[in-house]
Amino acid sequence: RLYKEFEEKGVKLLAIPKKKRDGGELNPADLSEEEVKEIKSKRMVIETVFSALTRMGIKKLFAVSLKGLLSKISYIILAYSISKLINLKLAI
């Protein structure tokens, strides 16, 4: 499907399907152990950020205009970034 279309264009998608999900076309056996570890660590970071943004209300945005929607998304991402910076500086 999409994986094969990207592969034909020279793009290698490295997302490993989660164990209990259906439809994974990428075989983890095709990757080295190092690639699998790298993908899993990146997936964990991405899922953590998405989870934090969801808790901050990014899924429940109501805006009248596109500009308003982009502003709200920007504010949530800015607030997340500032909170991470503060936590880093305070070593929490």
N, C-alpha and C positions, 0 to 999 in steps of 0.2 A: 504494500500500500504506500503510504506516505514515506515510510523508511526507504523503500526501494526507489521511489522517485528522487529523493535526496541523494541516495547512493549513486544513481545514474548521473547526477550533476556534479559528483565529486565531493559531496558533503557527507561526513560520517557522523551520524547521530549516535551518541553513546549512552543514552538513557536505558538503564536496565529496568525492565518491568518488575514491579513488586511481585512477591511470590504468589499472592492470592488474586492477582488481577488476570483477566483474560486478554487475549489478543496481542501478547508481546511478540514482536517479530525478531527482536535482537536476541541472539543466543549468547548468554554470558560466557559460554565456553569459547566463543570467538575472541574474547578479550584476555589480555594478560591480567594477572592478579593485581598488579600495580594500577592498571586502568580501572578495574572494578573498585578498588579502594578509593581512588580519586573520585569516581562517579558517585559512590555512596556518600562520601564526605560532602560533596557539593550538593547532593540531593538533600542531605540533612540540613544544611545551611538554608537552602531555598525554602524548604518546608517550614523551618523555624521562623523565617522572615514572613512568609505568607500567613502563618498562624498568628504572629504578633500583629500584623496589619489587619487581619480579620477581627481580632479582639479590639482593635482601635476603631472599628466600624467601617472599614473600607468597602464592605459588601452592602452596606445600608446607606448609600449616598443618594440624596435626592437633589437634583439641580434643574433649573429651568433652562439653562443654556449650556453649551459645550464648554464655554469659558468658565462658568461656575463649577461644572463638574471637574475640570482640570485643576481649578484652584483648590477644591476640596481634597482631591487626590494628592496634590502637591503638599498641602498642609499636613496631611496624615503622614506622608513619607518624611517630611521635614521633622515632624514631632518624633517619629520613630528614630531618625538619625540622631537628633539631639539627645534623646534618652540613651541611645547606645554610647554616644560620646561621653555623656556624664557618667554613665556606669563604668566606662573604661578609665576615665580620669580618677574616679573614686575607687577603682579596683574592686567593684562589687561583683 
